[in-house]
Amino acid sequence: MRHFSTTNAPIRALAILVLVAVAPAAWGQAIVPGFDSNTLPANDDGSTSAVPIGFTVNFFGVSRSELYVNNNGNVTFDAPLSTFTPFDLTSTGQEIIAPFFADVDTSAAGDPVTYGTGTFDGRPAFGVNWVNVDYYNSSPSHTNRNSFQLILVDRSDIAAGDFDIVFNYGQIQWEAGEASGSDANGLGGNSARVGYSNGTGDPGTAFELTGSAVNGAFLDGGPNALVSNSINSSVTGRYIFESRGGGIGGPQAPALSVPAGSWIGWGLLAVLLMCAAWMGIAHRTH
């Protein structure tokens, strides 16, 4: 008489893998608390005066220990920046680091920009929070807000002036301000740009993330959604650029995170189920 083995450990293991493959992903958990000891008062197109970073960074051969926090999703080293429509970061003359260069407007709704020193992964750091920020023309009627963060991390433990640039994203629900051509919902127009530049135009000194200036690309659920991808990090929504010896190298192409329920996840499920069926047959005894 035929009967089946009760040794189902391999099948149980496969079942666990199936659950992991199709379990919902927790997007937008990259933003870390802190870096909020100072506030840029609610404004449109404003900036701070020169702010101490707390350590010295070697930004493409130039030592910097201060920067300007600009309301419109960026920091600059050489001068404050009030420009609200994002320009091409690969051809600018501005020393800039931009986690989300677009027309942020906190004058009437949303939360103001905060910044300050702290730590990140045990290292001294300086951070800026654009959390729950509105777009121009700011209004309490706007229900779609953006949350993103910039952290500069001291890596002088490796060499003097070395540092990491960290972009963290919690939610991106608008991409431009109305003065930059968007509709009333902050969609369309001259969309945000993400990246950095030392302002010289020299090869290797500027970078724009794929999706910059492309309508809909960076939005939650978009083809290059900032909250759903990563660079040099296992944390979804986190992008790390390592500055070593005055230059930034390493991978700069986003690592795609596969959302639960995608065709890849369901394809993996089908393969695992077929393997489970095969194991069931292989464990039959007579």
Residue pairs with C-beta under 8 A, 6 or more apart in sequence:
2 284
2 286
3 284
3 285
4 280
4 283
4 284
4 285
5 283
5 284
5 285
7 283
8 283
10 279
10 283
11 276
11 279
11 280
14 272
14 275
14 276
14 279
15 276
17 272
18 269
18 272
18 273
21 265
21 268
21 269
21 272
22 260
22 261
22 265
22 266
22 269
23 260
24 260
25 236
25 257
25 258
25 259
25 260
26 236
27 220
27 227
27 228
27 236
27 237
27 257
27 259
28 147
28 169
28 170
28 171
28 220
28 227
28 236
28 237
29 170
29 235
29 236
29 237
30 149
30 168
30 169
30 170
30 227
30 230
30 233
30 235
30 236
30 237
30 238
31 129
31 131
31 147
31 148
31 149
31 168
31 169
31 170
31 237
32 120
32 127
32 149
32 151
32 168
34 116
34 118
34 119
34 127
35 114
35 115
35 116
35 117
35 118
35 125
35 126
35 127
35 128
35 129
35 149
35 151
36 114
36 115
36 116
36 129
37 114
37 115
37 116
37 117
38 48
38 51
38 114
38 115
38 116
39 112
39 113
39 114
40 46
40 47
40 48
40 69
40 71
40 106
40 112
40 113
40 114
40 115
41 112
42 106
42 107
42 108
42 112
43 71
43 106
43 107
43 112
44 71
44 84
44 105
44 106
44 107
44 136
44 138
45 71
45 72
45 82
45 83
45 84
45 103
45 105
46 70
46 71
46 82
47 68
47 69
47 70
47 71
47 80
47 81
47 82
48 68
48 69
48 70
48 80
48 115
49 68
49 80
50 66
50 67
50 68
51 66
51 67
51 68
51 69
51 115
52 65
52 66
53 64
53 65
53 66
53 67
53 117
53 126
53 152
54 117
54 124
54 126
54 154
55 65
55 124
55 126
55 154
55 156
55 163
56 63
56 64
56 65
56 156
56 160
56 161
57 63
57 64
57 65
57 152
57 154
57 161
57 163
57 243
58 160
58 161
58 162
58 163
58 243
58 245
58 246
59 77
59 95
59 198
59 243
59 246
60 198
60 200
60 202
60 205
60 246
60 247
60 248
61 198
61 246
62 77
62 95
62 198
63 161
64 77
64 95
66 77
67 75
67 76
67 77
67 126
68 75
68 76
68 77
68 79
68 80
68 81
69 75
69 113
69 115
69 128
70 76
70 80
70 81
70 82
71 104
71 105
71 106
71 113
72 81
72 82
72 83
72 84
72 101
72 102
72 103
72 104
73 98
73 99
73 100
73 101
73 102
73 104
73 130
73 148
73 192
74 81
74 96
74 97
74 98
74 99
74 100
74 101
75 96
75 97
75 98
75 128
75 150
76 94
76 95
76 96
76 97
77 95
77 96
78 94
78 95
78 199
79 94
81 94
81 96
84 102
84 103
84 136
84 177
84 179
84 180
85 103
85 176
85 177
85 179
85 180
85 181
85 190
86 98
86 101
86 102
86 180
86 190
86 191
86 192
86 193
86 212
86 213
87 193
88 193
88 208
88 213
89 96
89 98
89 101
89 193
89 195
89 196
89 197
89 206
89 207
89 208
89 212
90 195
90 197
90 206
90 207
90 208
91 201
91 206
92 197
92 199
92 206
93 199
93 200
93 201
94 197
94 199
95 197
95 198
95 199
96 196
96 197
96 199
97 150
97 152
97 165
97 196
98 193
98 194
98 195
98 196
99 130
99 148
99 149
99 150
99 167
99 168
99 169
99 194
100 130
100 146
100 148
100 169
100 172
100 192
100 194
100 218
100 226
101 192
101 193
101 194
102 135
102 174
102 175
102 176
102 177
102 180
102 191
102 192
102 193
103 135
103 136
103 176
103 177
103 178
103 179
103 180
104 113
104 130
104 133
104 134
104 135
104 136
104 146
104 177
105 134
105 135
105 136
105 137
105 138
105 177
106 112
106 113
106 133
106 134
106 138
107 138
108 134
108 138
108 139
108 140
109 134
109 138
109 139
109 140
109 141
109 142
110 132
110 133
110 134
110 138
110 142
110 145
111 131
111 132
111 133
113 128
113 129
113 130
113 133
114 128
114 129
114 131
115 126
115 127
115 128
115 129
116 126
116 127
117 124
117 125
117 126
117 127
118 125
118 126
118 127
119 125
120 127
120 151
120 153
120 166
121 153
123 153
123 154
123 155
123 157
124 153
124 154
125 151
125 152
125 153
125 154
126 151
126 152
127 149
127 150
127 151
127 152
128 149
128 150
128 151
129 149
130 146
130 147
130 148
130 149
131 147
131 148
131 149
131 170
132 145
132 146
132 147
133 145
133 146
133 147
134 142
134 145
135 142
135 146
135 174
135 176
135 177
135 178
135 182
135 186
136 177
136 178
136 179
136 180
137 177
137 178
137 179
142 174
142 185
142 186
144 173
144 174
144 185
144 186
145 171
145 173
145 174
146 171
146 172
146 173
146 174
147 169
147 170
147 171
147 172
148 167
148 168
148 169
148 170
148 172
148 226
149 166
149 167
149 168
149 169
149 170
150 165
150 166
150 167
150 168
151 164
151 165
151 166
151 168
152 163
152 164
152 165
152 166
153 163
153 164
153 165
153 166
154 163
155 162
155 163
155 164
155 242
155 243
155 244
156 162
156 163
158 244
159 244
159 245
161 245
161 246
162 242
162 243
162 244
162 245
163 243
164 240
164 241
164 242
164 243
165 196
165 240
165 241
165 242
165 243
165 248
166 238
166 239
166 240
166 241
167 194
167 226
167 238
167 239
167 240
168 237
168 238
168 239
169 226
169 227
169 237
169 238
170 227
170 237
171 220
171 227
172 218
172 219
172 220
172 225
172 226
172 227
173 186
173 219
173 220
174 182
174 185
174 186
174 187
174 219
175 182
175 186
175 187
175 188
175 189
175 191
175 192
175 215
175 216
175 218
175 219
176 182
176 186
176 187
176 188
176 189
176 190
176 191
176 192
177 186
177 189
178 184
178 186
178 189
180 189
180 190
181 188
181 189
181 190
182 188
182 189
183 189
187 215
187 216
187 219
188 215
189 215
190 213
191 212
191 213
191 214
191 215
191 216
191 217
191 218
192 212
192 213
192 218
193 208
193 209
193 212
193 213
194 208
194 209
194 211
194 212
194 218
194 226
195 206
195 207
195 208
195 209
195 212
196 206
196 207
196 241
196 248
197 205
197 206
197 207
198 205
198 206
204 247
204 248
207 241
207 248
207 252
209 224
209 239
209 252
209 254
210 217
210 224
210 253
210 254
211 217
211 218
211 222
211 223
211 224
211 226
212 218
214 224
216 222
216 223
217 223
217 224
217 225
218 224
218 225
218 226
219 225
220 227
220 228
221 228
224 254
226 237
226 239
227 236
227 237
228 236
228 237
228 256
228 257
228 259
229 236
229 237
229 239
229 254
229 255
229 256
229 257
230 236
230 237
230 238
230 239
230 254
230 255
230 257
231 238
231 239
231 240
231 241
231 251
231 252
231 253
231 254
231 255
232 239
232 240
232 241
232 242
232 250
232 251
233 239
233 240
236 257
239 254
241 248
241 250
241 252
242 248
242 249
242 250
258 264
258 265
259 265
